[in-house]
C-alpha cells in the first residue's frame, strides 16, 4: 500500500522496480520485479504495495557473484609474492642440492674410488671435510625443512616457547614507554595472540611443536631450536667448503704422479663444491634480504590487511608453499593461495590452527580488494562451509574467538544470494545460527565448562553474548532475503520465539539517551527479521504471519516501540511495517485491533508526527487494519470521537499522508457497519478535495480518489453530488468525460493500479442508479448514454479484458489474498445493462 516518497509519489512506481506495459497491446500483464533496497521485506524502511502483485526475485535474478573480476581492481593477490619467492628459493635450493649430490657422487666414485692411494694428504682431508659437510648439508636439507615446518604448524607456539623473555620485553616496553608507536602496539597484540594460541594447544593428542624430543631436556630440544641449530651448521659447512675449495683451486699443487686424469678430476670436484656452496649461500643471502631487509612478510601482511596477526599466518603459509616447491615440482607451491590455505587450517583438529584459518578467512572476506573472490571460492567448497557453520555451535569459553570469527564469515557468506542458499541447505544450519542467540533466560551449559587452556588463564572473563546475538540476527536477516529460507526460519523450533523476544525494548532502553548502540541495534535487527518474515510471499508468508501473530508477545512488543520509541524513528517505522504486514492475516488483524493502545498510538502518530514519512507509515498500517475488518474499523472509530475530521483534513492537505488518509476513509465507509453510519456521514466534507484529486491525479492517487468517491456517494443522492461538483468548480459533463478518459487510458488491467477500472465502473453504476433523469441531456444518465462519449463501447471493451487481478484487494507477491465480495465481471455486466437500458 505504500506510495512513493516524494511529492509526486503517485507518478512513480512504488516498488523501485521496472514496469513494462503497453496500453495498446493485448492484455498481457507484466508483474513488477523487485529491485533495490526499498523492496518488500528487505528489512529497510520501505516496502512495496500490498494492493498490487509483484514478482519475487528468483535466485538467478538477484545480485549474486556477478561476472568474474580480478582482485583489487586488477592487482595481483599479495600472497603471490610469497609463492614466487618460495619458487625462486626452491630453484636455488634444488640447483645446489643437485650439484652437491653430483659432487658427492664424483668424489666417492672417481676420487676416493680411483685415486684414494695417490691423493696427497692435504687433498684427502680437504675432500673428506668437504664430503662430510656437503653430505650432511645436502641430505639434511629435507629434515631441516621438516623441523621448520613443524615449528610453524603454529608459528607462534614455537616463538612463545622459544623466547618467552621476548614477550616480557615487549610488555615492559608497552608499559614503561609512554610514546608507544603503532608498530609496537601491533607487536604487543601479536605477542598476545601468540600467548592465546599457546593456551589453546592443550589437546588430547601430541602436537608437533610440543613433543619433547629427548628426556630431561625441557624446552631446549624443541623443533624450532633444532631448526635453527641445523641452519647454522649448514651455513658454517658452506663457508668451510668455500674456503677449502678456493684454497685448493688457487694453489692447484695436486702432484698427479703420472696419472693425468687425477688433476682434472680434482679441479672438477673443487669447482662443483664451490658452486654448490655458493648457490647455497646465495639462497641464504636472498632469504635474508627479502625477509629481514625488505620485510616481505610485513609488506604482504599489510597489503592483505591481515592486521597484527598477519605475520603468524603468512609465515605458516610461506613454509607450506616452500615445502611443496621442495618436496614436489617447483611449481606446486605457486598454486597455493591464502583462501585454500585457510580452508585447510579450519579443517584441522587443532584449535590454534582453526583460529589462524578462520582469522584469515575473516580478514580476506572483509577486505574490499579480496572479499569478492574469497566469498566466491569459499562458497563453492561444501566442506569449508560446513565447518564454519559447525563452529557456530562451539560454546566453550576458549573457543569464543573462533566462534565469533566463524559467525562473521557466515554473515559475509549469507550476504551473497547463492551462498545464502548453500548455507541454509546444510542440515542443522538454522539451528547452529540459533545457537548464537542467547536471551538470558538461563545460563547456557557451556558456561559451566572450564578448560586448562585460555579459560583457566582468565577465569573472570565474561562471555560476550550481546555480540553473538547481533551476529546471529544479522545472519538471519541476510538469509531471510530468500523466500525458502524464511520458511526454514519459521520451521526451526523455538527460533521465532527467540527473535520476537529480541524485539522487546523496555521503556528505560528507548528513553535512555546514553543507551549503548549495540542494545538498540539488537532490537532493530530483530524487527527487521520479523518484517522480512511477515512480508514473505505466498503460502509460506501466510503461515509465517499467523505464527508471528500467535506469539503473545509480538504485538505488545511492537506497542512498546511505538509508545516509547520517539527517539528511535527507524524502530517505529519497522514496527508499523510489521503491523501492516501482519494485518493481511485475519487472525492477526483481530489480535492487533484487540490489543489495547495499538490503534490509538497509530492514530496519534498519523495525525501528530512531525516527520510526514512516519505519519505515512502509520496511515498505511491503519488502512490495512480497516480493510474488510469490521472489528478494526470499530476500534478506529471508537478511539476518537472526531476521528473523521482530522482524516478529512489530511485528505485536503495533499502531503505524504493524503493517499493513506483516503484509503482509510474508504475502508471505514465500506466495512464499518450500520452502527457507525451516522458518524461516517461527516466524510462528505472531503468530497471537494476528492473530486479535485480525481480530475488532476494520476496512478495511485487517482485510483483511491475514485474509490473513495464511490463510498462517499453512499451518503448522498444524485442532486447532492451534482451540488458537490458545482462547489468544486466542475460540471457534470467534465466529470463524466474524466471517467471515460480513465477507461480509455486503462484499456487493459494495470498491476500498479489493479482496482482502477473497478472503481470507475462502480461510480458509473452509482451515477446511473442514483441520478434522476433530466430533459435536455443535462443529467448523468443522458451523459453516460451519449454516443460521443462512448461509455457503452468502453464498458463492452472492458468486459472483454477483465482479469483475475482485478478481483482482489491484497496481494502477497503474485498470490492474491483478499478477494472482493463481487466479481469485476458482474459489476461490468450490471453497468452495461444500466447504460444500455437507460438507468
Secondary structure, DSSP 8 states (H G I E B T S, - for coil): ----SSTTGGGS-TTSSB----TTS-S----EE--STTSTTSSSS----TTS-EE---TTTS--S-S---GGGG---THHHHHHHHHHHHHHHHHHHHHHHHHHHHIIIIIHHHSTTTS-HHHHHHHHHHHHHHHHHHHHHHHHHHHHHHHTTTHHHHHHHH-HHHHHHHHHHHHH-SS--HHHHHHHHHHHHHHHHHHH---SS--GGG--SSTT-GGGG-HHHHHHHHHHHHHHHHHHHHHHHHHHHHH-----TT-HHHHHHHHHHHHHHHHHHHHHHHHHHHHHIIIIIS-HHHHHHHHHT-GGGHHHHHHHHHHHHHHHHHHS-TTSGGG--HHHHHHHHHTSS-HHHHHHHHHHHHHHHHSTTTHHHHHHHHHT-HHHHHHHHHHTT--SGGGHHHHHHHHHHHHHHHTSHHHHHHHHTSTTHHHHHHTT---SSS--GGGG---SSHHHHTTT----HHHHHHHHHHHHHHHTTSHHHHHHHHHSTTHHHHHHHHT---HHHHH-TT--HHHHHHHHHHHHHHHHHHT--HHHHHHHHHHHHHSTTHHHHHHHHHHHGGG-HHHHHHHHHHHHHHTTSHHHHHHHHHSTTHHHHHHHHHHH-SSHHHHHHHHHHHHHHHTT-HHHHHHHHHH-TTHHHHHHHHHHHTSTTHHHHHHHHHHHHHHS-GGGHHHHGGGGGGHHHHHHHHHH--HHHHHHHHHHHHHHGGGS-HHHHHHHHHHTT--HHHHHHHHHHHHHHTSS--GGGTTHHHHHHHHHHHHHHHS---GGGTSHHHHHH-TTTTHHHHHHHHHTS--GGGGEEEEETTEEEEE-SS-HHHHHHHHHHHHHHT-
